[in-house]
Amino acid sequence: MSAKVNPIPTGYEGATPYICCKGAAAAIEFYKKAFGAEEIGRLDVPGGLIGHAEIKIGRAIVMMADEYPDMGFLSPKSIGGTPVQIYVYVPDVDALAQRATAAGAKVLRPVADQFYGDRSVHLEDPFGHRWGFATRIEDLTPEEIERRAKAKFGG
């Protein structure tokens, strides 16, 4: 008799981004250097490509693979950009931003305190993916956030 299998693996309880990278092996190395990512696993396939890999940034898991054009799996570099941003909370957004830019990430919005209680930075990696990293600096009520938003944006 087999043991009961957990239908949702531990650590995968929420949405898990699955990104396509033109050069997934290089992307993994970049994410390690820039974001302090830990490689969880990798499935190499013939031709020097990665069929599937997983990294962990803090507690956030991100899956990835190389491009497979015949399957319609294309990277932001191949399609000319991305409408998606991956947002990850980290203990020290300033340190992460410094490490990421030193590794080659492009700053889209510099580190700054936000009206909703986060200190955040928005980056683009060399593979065309956009990332938001934040550190919570204030715990605010929804009413306080709304008040601050009205003060900032009018209304």
C-alpha positions, 0 to 999 in steps of 0.5 A: 500500500502506498502512502498518501501523497500531498497534492500540493508540495510543501513550499509550492502553496501559492502561485509559482512563476515559470519563466523562459530564459534564452540561456537558462544556465547563465540566468541561474548563475546571474540570479545566484549572484544578483539575488542570492538565489539558491538552485534547487534543481535542474534537468539538463537536456541534450543540446546543452539546454535546461529542460526545467530548473528551480531556484529559491529567492528567500522563500519564493520559488521560481521555475525556469527553462530554456526557450522551446520555440516549437512549443511557443515557449519564448523569452522576453528577449525573443518577444521584445519585452514582458508585461509581467513582473515578479515581486519578492520580499527580502530582508534588505532591499538596499543590499539586494539592489546594490548586489543586483546592479553590480551583477548587471541588473538594470534599475527601472525604479530606484530604491525608495520608500513607498506610501503603502509601507514598503521600501522597494526597487524595480529591476530588469535582469539581462534576460529581459525579466522584470523584478520588484524587490521590497522590504516591509518597513511599516505595517499599515491599515488599509485605511492608512494606505488609502489616505496616503494614496489620496494624498499622493495621487489626489482624490 
